[in-house]
Amino acid sequence: MELSDLYSEKILQIAGNPPKAPRLADPDASARKVSRVCGSSIEVDVTVSDGIITGYGHDLSACALGQTSAAIVAREIVGTPVDEFRTVRDQMFRMLKEEGAPPSGKWDDLRFLEPVREYKPRHTSTMLVFDAVVEALDKIEAKRVA
């Protein structure tokens, strides 16, 4: 597969039509992640109530793969239990690094990123949003426990 084949019509469609996800005025936590390989970056804001993600916003500068991941997350994250999101992040990691199955259910569009597996330099930009959200969730959990 050529690198250009990685950017399927579906990837470009999702990346080109992201839902609005403006930064939150009063998030429970924020986190920023940057890919040293390609320069993609994301800063996310998250709110959580009773173990459910109730708010999400981001500021994104990424390639089409990072844009696709972030668009799907922005579309699906609100209303997701924290534990479910952590599972989705782990499934994405295994899909890219260990030939695991892509997430399913409402996260099914993440399957379009499965070909990224063959392009290790693109793993980081694809995972940025997941890693940033989990970092924000960890900060929220740390505050709750403290």
Residue frames as a rotation matrix with the C-alpha (Angstrom) as fourth column:
MET 1
0.587 0.810 0.000 0.00
0.810 -0.587 0.000 0.00
0.000 0.000 -1.000 0.00
GLU 2
-0.343 -0.621 0.704 1.25
0.583 -0.729 -0.359 3.48
0.737 0.287 0.612 -0.87
LEU 3
-0.821 0.007 -0.571 1.12
0.494 -0.493 -0.716 6.23
-0.287 -0.870 0.401 1.74
SER 4
-0.835 0.528 -0.157 -1.39
-0.546 -0.757 0.359 8.06
0.071 0.385 0.920 -0.46
ASP 5
-0.380 0.703 -0.601 -3.71
0.032 0.659 0.751 5.02
0.924 0.266 -0.274 -0.22
LEU 6
-0.743 0.029 -0.669 -3.90
0.661 0.184 -0.727 5.60
0.102 -0.983 -0.156 3.52
TYR 7
-0.787 0.436 -0.437 -6.00
-0.218 -0.858 -0.465 8.72
-0.578 -0.271 0.770 2.95
SER 8
-0.678 0.601 0.422 -9.17
0.731 0.609 0.307 6.98
-0.073 0.517 -0.853 1.80
GLU 9
-0.489 0.612 0.622 -12.24
0.133 -0.652 0.747 8.86
0.862 0.448 0.237 0.65
LYS 10
0.527 0.724 -0.445 -13.91
0.529 0.131 0.839 8.08
0.665 -0.678 -0.314 3.99
ILE 11
-0.073 -0.646 -0.759 -10.92
0.971 -0.219 0.094 9.44
-0.227 -0.731 0.644 5.98
LEU 12
-0.901 -0.313 0.299 -10.97
0.398 -0.872 0.286 12.64
0.171 0.377 0.910 3.93
GLN 13
-0.115 0.948 0.296 -14.76
0.214 -0.267 0.940 12.92
0.970 0.171 -0.173 4.31
ILE 14
0.557 0.302 -0.773 -14.65
0.783 0.118 0.611 12.58
0.276 -0.946 -0.171 8.11
ALA 15
-0.328 -0.796 -0.509 -11.64
0.882 -0.451 0.137 14.89
-0.339 -0.404 0.850 8.45
GLY 16
-0.874 -0.059 0.482 -13.22
0.345 -0.774 0.530 17.45
0.342 0.630 0.697 6.14
ASN 17
-0.058 0.937 0.345 -16.54
-0.161 -0.350 0.923 17.59
0.985 -0.002 0.171 8.01
PRO 18
-0.750 -0.296 -0.592 -15.72
0.472 0.387 -0.792 17.65
0.463 -0.873 -0.151 11.72
PRO 19
0.451 0.870 -0.198 -18.35
0.755 -0.254 0.604 18.49
0.475 -0.422 -0.772 14.30
LYS 20
0.205 -0.341 0.917 -17.85
-0.334 -0.906 -0.262 21.75
0.920 -0.252 -0.300 16.15
ALA 21
0.513 -0.132 -0.848 -15.93
0.751 0.548 0.368 21.19
0.416 -0.826 0.380 19.39
PRO 22
0.342 -0.392 0.854 -15.10
-0.192 -0.919 -0.345 24.62
0.920 -0.046 -0.390 20.82
ARG 23
-0.697 -0.662 -0.275 -12.93
0.211 0.177 -0.961 24.86
0.685 -0.728 0.016 23.92
LEU 24
0.291 0.803 -0.520 -14.86
0.759 0.136 0.636 24.71
0.582 -0.580 -0.570 27.20
ALA 25
0.304 -0.096 0.948 -15.07
-0.281 -0.960 -0.007 27.81
0.910 -0.264 -0.319 29.40
ASP 26
0.110 -0.185 0.977 -14.84
-0.993 -0.057 0.101 25.84
0.037 -0.981 -0.190 32.65
PRO 27
0.292 -0.013 -0.956 -13.43
-0.340 0.933 -0.116 22.33
0.894 0.359 0.269 32.07
ASP 28
0.985 -0.021 0.173 -12.74
-0.148 0.426 0.893 19.88
-0.092 -0.905 0.416 34.86
ALA 29
0.168 -0.975 0.148 -9.34
0.148 0.173 0.974 19.29
-0.975 -0.142 0.173 33.21
SER 30
0.865 -0.056 -0.498 -7.39
-0.492 -0.278 -0.825 20.05
-0.092 0.959 -0.268 30.05
ALA 31
0.274 -0.831 0.483 -4.45
0.209 0.542 0.814 18.29
-0.939 -0.122 0.322 28.41
ARG 32
0.635 -0.186 -0.749 -2.17
-0.728 -0.466 -0.502 18.99
-0.256 0.865 -0.432 25.46
LYS 33
0.342 -0.541 0.768 -0.39
0.321 0.836 0.445 16.45
-0.883 0.094 0.460 23.27
VAL 34
0.493 -0.304 -0.815 2.05
-0.791 -0.546 -0.276 17.02
-0.361 0.781 -0.510 20.41
SER 35
0.870 -0.275 0.408 3.50
0.401 0.878 -0.262 14.60
-0.286 0.392 0.874 17.88
ARG 36
0.206 -0.884 -0.419 7.24
-0.268 -0.463 0.845 15.19
-0.941 -0.062 -0.332 17.56
VAL 37
-0.354 -0.351 0.867 7.20
0.614 0.613 0.498 13.23
-0.706 0.708 -0.001 14.32
CYS 38
-0.280 0.343 0.896 4.78
0.918 -0.178 0.355 15.41
0.281 0.922 -0.265 12.34
GLY 39
-0.976 -0.157 0.153 4.04
0.107 -0.950 -0.292 18.42
0.191 -0.269 0.944 14.52
SER 40
-0.089 0.996 0.009 0.35
0.184 0.008 0.983 17.63
0.979 0.089 -0.184 14.96
SER 41
-0.980 -0.196 -0.037 -1.05
0.073 -0.181 -0.981 18.96
0.185 -0.964 0.191 18.22
ILE 42
0.012 1.000 0.014 -4.26
0.261 -0.017 0.965 18.94
0.965 -0.008 -0.261 20.21
GLU 43
-0.974 -0.088 0.207 -5.41
-0.177 -0.269 -0.947 20.52
0.139 -0.959 0.247 23.43
VAL 44
-0.298 0.899 -0.320 -8.58
0.348 0.415 0.841 19.06
0.889 0.139 -0.437 24.91
ASP 45
-0.700 0.272 0.660 -11.01
-0.698 -0.457 -0.551 20.17
0.152 -0.847 0.510 27.61
VAL 46
-0.474 0.529 -0.704 -13.17
0.230 0.846 0.481 17.63
0.850 0.066 -0.523 29.43
THR 47
-0.394 0.420 0.818 -15.94
-0.910 -0.307 -0.280 17.70
0.134 -0.854 0.502 32.01
VAL 48
-0.630 0.165 -0.759 -17.16
0.110 0.986 0.123 14.61
0.769 -0.006 -0.640 33.85
SER 49
-0.301 0.587 0.752 -20.18
-0.943 -0.300 -0.143 14.02
0.142 -0.752 0.644 36.07
ASP 50
0.367 0.468 0.804 -20.91
-0.693 0.714 -0.099 10.73
-0.621 -0.520 0.586 37.86
GLY 51
-0.224 -0.600 0.768 -18.43
0.049 0.780 0.624 8.83
-0.973 0.177 -0.145 35.70
ILE 52
0.423 0.421 0.803 -19.88
0.838 0.154 -0.523 10.12
-0.344 0.894 -0.288 32.40
ILE 53
-0.757 -0.653 -0.001 -18.09
0.576 -0.669 0.469 12.52
-0.307 0.354 0.883 30.06
THR 54
0.231 0.946 -0.226 -20.48
0.784 -0.319 -0.533 15.48
-0.576 -0.054 -0.816 29.89
GLY 55
0.896 0.038 -0.443 -18.43
-0.175 -0.886 -0.430 18.04
-0.409 0.462 -0.787 27.98
TYR 56
0.138 -0.861 0.490 -15.64
0.762 0.408 0.502 18.10
-0.632 0.304 0.713 25.43
GLY 57
0.967 0.046 -0.250 -13.84
-0.128 -0.761 -0.636 20.70
-0.220 0.647 -0.730 23.41
HIS 58
0.305 -0.920 0.246 -10.54
0.747 0.392 0.537 20.88
-0.591 0.020 0.807 21.58
ASP 59
0.640 -0.325 -0.696 -8.07
-0.611 -0.765 -0.205 23.02
-0.466 0.556 -0.688 19.68
LEU 60
0.510 -0.314 0.801 -6.55
0.387 0.915 0.112 20.92
-0.768 0.253 0.589 16.91
SER 61
0.421 -0.454 -0.785 -3.77
-0.874 -0.436 -0.216 21.30
-0.244 0.777 -0.580 14.37
ALA 62
-0.130 -0.387 0.913 -3.25
-0.234 0.907 0.351 17.93
-0.964 -0.168 -0.209 12.71
CYS 63
-0.912 -0.184 -0.366 -2.98
-0.405 0.273 0.873 15.92
-0.061 0.944 -0.324 9.53
ALA 64
-0.175 0.906 -0.385 -6.04
-0.765 0.122 0.633 14.21
0.620 0.405 0.672 8.06
LEU 65
-0.216 0.065 -0.974 -5.50
0.314 0.949 -0.007 11.16
0.924 -0.308 -0.226 10.28
GLY 66
-0.888 -0.131 -0.442 -5.38
0.461 -0.248 -0.852 13.21
0.003 -0.960 0.280 13.47
GLN 67
-0.745 0.665 -0.052 -8.35
-0.667 -0.741 0.084 15.22
0.017 0.097 0.995 12.24
THR 68
-0.160 0.689 -0.707 -10.30
-0.361 0.626 0.691 12.03
0.919 0.366 0.148 11.59
SER 69
-0.481 -0.072 -0.874 -9.62
0.673 0.608 -0.420 10.62
0.562 -0.790 -0.244 15.08
ALA 70
-0.957 0.055 -0.285 -10.51
0.164 -0.707 -0.688 13.96
-0.239 -0.705 0.668 16.68
ALA 71
-0.597 0.785 -0.165 -13.69
-0.715 -0.427 0.553 14.34
0.363 0.449 0.817 14.61
ILE 72
-0.099 0.553 -0.827 -14.95
0.082 0.833 0.547 10.89
0.992 -0.014 -0.128 15.63
VAL 73
-0.627 -0.168 -0.761 -14.11
0.749 0.138 -0.648 11.55
0.214 -0.976 0.040 19.28
ALA 74
-0.963 0.262 -0.068 -15.79
-0.233 -0.932 -0.279 14.96
-0.137 -0.252 0.958 19.19
ARG 75
-0.382 0.857 -0.347 -18.90
-0.624 0.037 0.780 13.39
0.682 0.515 0.520 17.68
GLU 76
0.179 0.469 -0.865 -19.16
0.066 0.871 0.487 10.47
0.982 -0.144 0.125 20.13
ILE 77
-0.665 -0.670 -0.330 -17.50
0.282 0.183 -0.942 11.35
0.691 -0.720 0.067 23.44
VAL 78
-0.692 0.435 0.575 -20.23
-0.704 -0.585 -0.404 13.29
0.160 -0.685 0.711 25.25
GLY 79
0.455 0.876 0.159 -22.37
-0.884 0.421 0.204 10.78
0.112 -0.233 0.966 27.14
THR 80
0.335 -0.430 -0.839 -19.62
-0.110 0.866 -0.488 8.15
0.936 0.256 0.243 27.15
PRO 81
0.996 -0.076 -0.038 -18.69
0.053 0.206 0.977 6.55
-0.067 -0.976 0.209 30.47
VAL 82
0.448 -0.894 -0.004 -15.08
-0.875 -0.439 0.206 7.29
-0.186 -0.089 -0.979 31.43
ASP 83
-0.076 -0.485 0.871 -14.23
-0.303 0.843 0.444 3.57
-0.950 -0.230 -0.211 31.58
GLU 84
0.661 0.364 0.657 -15.64
0.493 0.449 -0.745 3.04
-0.566 0.816 0.117 28.08
PHE 85
0.923 -0.353 -0.154 -13.48
-0.367 -0.684 -0.630 5.83
0.117 0.638 -0.761 26.68
ARG 86
0.098 -0.926 0.365 -10.40
-0.853 0.111 0.511 4.33
-0.513 -0.361 -0.778 28.31
THR 87
0.120 0.035 0.992 -11.30
0.192 0.980 -0.058 1.00
-0.974 0.197 0.111 26.68
VAL 88
0.943 0.240 0.229 -11.68
0.273 -0.169 -0.947 2.67
-0.189 0.956 -0.225 23.27
ARG 89
0.582 -0.804 -0.120 -8.24
-0.812 -0.583 -0.033 4.26
-0.043 0.117 -0.992 23.69
ASP 90
-0.145 -0.643 0.752 -6.77
-0.534 0.691 0.488 0.84
-0.833 -0.331 -0.443 24.54
GLN 91
0.464 0.388 0.796 -8.52
0.429 0.688 -0.586 -0.74
-0.775 0.614 0.153 21.54
MET 92
0.977 -0.155 -0.146 -7.06
-0.210 -0.584 -0.784 1.93
0.037 0.796 -0.604 19.24
PHE 93
0.180 -0.967 0.181 -3.60
-0.924 -0.104 0.367 1.29
-0.336 -0.233 -0.913 20.63
ARG 94
-0.150 -0.203 0.968 -3.95
-0.097 0.977 0.190 -2.47
-0.984 -0.066 -0.167 20.11
MET 95
0.816 0.485 0.314 -5.40
0.280 0.144 -0.949 -1.93
-0.506 0.862 -0.018 16.62
LEU 96
0.835 -0.513 -0.202 -2.33
-0.517 -0.602 -0.608 0.05
0.190 0.612 -0.768 15.59
LYS 97
0.008 -0.957 0.291 0.41
-0.999 -0.019 -0.035 -1.73
0.039 -0.290 -0.956 17.54
GLU 98
-0.635 -0.244 0.733 -0.79
-0.484 0.865 -0.132 -5.30
-0.602 -0.438 -0.668 18.02
GLU 99
-0.870 0.326 -0.371 -3.11
-0.264 0.326 0.908 -5.99
0.417 0.887 -0.197 15.05
GLY 100
-0.757 0.651 -0.053 -6.12
0.327 0.307 -0.894 -5.88
-0.566 -0.694 -0.445 17.35
ALA 101
-0.189 0.807 0.559 -9.68
0.959 0.030 0.280 -5.33
0.209 0.589 -0.780 16.18
PRO 102
-0.774 -0.024 0.632 -10.91
0.041 -0.999 0.013 -1.75
0.631 0.036 0.775 15.84
PRO 103
-0.838 0.546 0.011 -13.45
-0.123 -0.169 -0.978 -0.37
-0.532 -0.820 0.209 18.31
SER 104
-0.722 0.661 0.206 -17.09
0.558 0.380 0.738 -1.10
0.410 0.647 -0.643 17.50
GLY 105
0.029 0.838 -0.545 -20.55
0.938 -0.211 -0.276 0.22
-0.346 -0.503 -0.792 18.28
LYS 106
0.904 0.381 -0.196 -20.78
0.312 -0.899 -0.308 4.00
-0.293 0.217 -0.931 18.15
TRP 107
0.278 -0.901 -0.334 -16.99
-0.455 -0.430 0.780 4.06
-0.846 -0.065 -0.530 17.67
ASP 108
0.504 0.015 0.864 -17.21
0.478 0.828 -0.293 1.92
-0.719 0.561 0.410 14.50
ASP 109
0.989 -0.119 0.084 -15.93
0.008 -0.527 -0.850 4.68
0.145 0.841 -0.521 12.16
LEU 110
0.421 -0.893 0.156 -12.52
-0.729 -0.232 0.644 4.30
-0.539 -0.385 -0.749 13.82
ARG 111
0.432 -0.223 0.874 -12.13
0.351 0.934 0.065 1.19
-0.831 0.278 0.482 11.66
PHE 112
0.958 -0.056 0.280 -11.31
0.248 -0.323 -0.913 3.47
0.141 0.945 -0.296 8.73
LEU 113
0.566 -0.796 0.213 -8.03
-0.820 -0.570 0.049 4.22
0.082 -0.203 -0.976 10.52
GLU 114
0.800 -0.214 0.560 -7.00
-0.048 0.908 0.416 0.55
-0.598 -0.360 0.716 10.62
PRO 115
0.782 -0.541 0.309 -4.62
0.514 0.280 -0.811 0.91
0.352 0.793 0.497 7.61
VAL 116
0.654 -0.557 0.512 -2.54
-0.619 -0.783 -0.062 3.35
0.435 -0.277 -0.857 9.71
ARG 117
0.863 -0.289 0.415 -1.15
-0.106 0.700 0.707 0.21
-0.494 -0.654 0.573 11.38
GLU 118
0.621 -0.608 0.494 1.28
0.782 0.514 -0.352 -0.14
-0.040 0.606 0.795 8.45
TYR 119
0.191 -0.508 0.840 2.64
0.340 -0.769 -0.542 3.41
0.921 0.389 0.026 8.89
LYS 120
0.121 -0.181 -0.976 4.25
0.978 0.188 0.087 3.66
0.168 -0.965 0.200 12.33
PRO 121
-0.875 -0.483 -0.012 5.18
0.477 -0.860 -0.182 7.36
0.078 -0.165 0.983 11.93
ARG 122
-0.519 0.760 0.392 1.42
-0.290 -0.587 0.756 8.11
0.804 0.279 0.525 11.68
HIS 123
-0.148 0.460 -0.875 0.46
0.741 0.637 0.210 6.25
0.655 -0.618 -0.436 14.88
THR 124
-0.722 -0.212 -0.658 1.15
0.658 -0.505 -0.559 9.24
-0.214 -0.837 0.504 17.13
SER 125
-0.914 0.402 -0.056 -1.03
-0.401 -0.875 0.271 11.71
0.060 0.270 0.961 15.23
THR 126
-0.290 0.832 -0.473 -3.83
-0.102 0.465 0.880 9.14
0.952 0.304 -0.050 15.09
MET 127
-0.039 0.203 -0.978 -3.62
0.834 0.545 0.080 8.56
0.550 -0.813 -0.191 18.85
LEU 128
-0.824 -0.429 0.372 -3.19
0.191 -0.826 -0.530 12.21
0.534 -0.366 0.762 19.95
VAL 129
-0.190 0.828 0.528 -6.83
-0.641 -0.512 0.572 12.85
0.743 -0.230 0.628 20.82
PHE 130
0.609 0.422 -0.672 -7.14
0.125 0.785 0.606 9.58
0.783 -0.454 0.425 22.75
ASP 131
-0.175 -0.783 -0.597 -3.97
0.843 0.194 -0.502 10.18
0.509 -0.591 0.626 24.73
ALA 132
-0.803 -0.087 0.590 -4.93
-0.092 -0.959 -0.267 13.79
0.589 -0.268 0.762 25.49
VAL 133
0.194 0.952 0.236 -8.41
-0.563 -0.088 0.821 12.85
0.803 -0.293 0.519 26.69
VAL 134
0.555 -0.029 -0.831 -7.06
0.504 0.806 0.309 10.05
0.662 -0.591 0.462 28.90
GLU 135
-0.602 -0.790 -0.117 -4.51
0.615 -0.365 -0.699 12.46
0.509 -0.493 0.705 30.39
ALA 136
-0.547 0.495 0.675 -7.35
-0.524 -0.832 0.185 14.92
0.653 -0.252 0.714 31.16
LEU 137
0.543 0.776 -0.321 -9.41
-0.259 0.519 0.815 12.08
0.799 -0.360 0.483 32.68
ASP 138
0.066 -0.617 -0.784 -6.40
0.776 0.526 -0.349 11.09
0.628 -0.585 0.513 34.81
LYS 139
-0.840 -0.359 0.407 -6.16
0.093 -0.834 -0.543 14.68
0.534 -0.419 0.735 36.10
ILE 140
-0.033 0.919 0.393 -9.85
-0.679 -0.309 0.666 14.64
0.733 -0.245 0.634 36.99
GLU 141
0.614 0.221 -0.758 -9.45
0.231 0.868 0.440 11.32
0.755 -0.445 0.481 38.80
ALA 142
-0.382 -0.849 -0.366 -6.40
0.695 -0.003 -0.719 12.60
0.609 -0.528 0.591 40.69
LYS 143
-0.693 0.211 0.689 -8.38
-0.411 -0.901 -0.138 15.64
0.592 -0.379 0.711 41.89
ARG 144
0.365 0.928 -0.071 -11.26
-0.524 0.268 0.808 13.43
0.769 -0.257 0.585 42.99
VAL 145
0.459 -0.269 -0.847 -8.98
0.547 0.836 0.032 11.10
0.700 -0.478 0.531 44.97
ALA 146
-0.553 -0.812 0.188 -6.95
0.391 -0.452 -0.802 13.93
0.736 -0.370 0.567 46.57
